Amino acid sequence: MFASNLADRAAVSRRVLGIDPGLTRCGFAVVDGRGPGSATAVSLGVIRTPSSDELPARLASLRRELVDLITEYEPQVVAVERVFFQVNVRTAMSVGQASGLALCEAASAGCEVVQYTPNEVKDAVAGYGGASKEQVQKMVQTRLRLSKPPRPADAADAAALALCYLATSPMSRHIAAATAGRR
């Protein structure tokens, strides 16, 4: 009985919205799948805000676009890159602001929200936490059965975030269930 319950849970397809946060370029990817081998790309792209606009206007524009994506595609899960480390403080601030918007809007919409570091994503998608951008793009192309690597890199990174969720979530759910059973 335990094995059939696991098989039933594994057969459930999930819609995942991957977000590679950024204020100038915010990558997004909508992916459906039951796991990394069954994933299908629904939509990939980049939300852009003009650097000539004032910060509040750019954030408002990004927020509207994120809300529109969540409303249109109705993901169960939103996977966002965790702001991990940036040398440039200005870049870190804008990435953090974009990330905060994505996290907030996803949670407000009732989505499961997860965050992954770049190394976690690379490890799950390419098998190596130090993989290059090109290697990640190639693996995203392969796993989503795309005719060419997704471009720009922000869209590929967003797709990799969604694939990371599909690759790691079954194990995460099993660990959470086992841990809950001990309490």
Buried (B, 14 or more C-beta within 10 A) or exposed (E): EEEEEBEEEEEEEBBBBBBBBBBBBBBBBBBBBBBBEEBEBBBBBBBBBEEEEEEEEBBBBBBEBBBEBBEEBEBBBBBBBBBEEEEEEEEBBBBBBBBBBBBEBBEEBEBBBBBBBBBBBBBBBBEEEEBEBEBBBBBBBEBBEBEEBBEBBBBBBBBBBBBBBBBBBBEEEEEEEEEEEEE
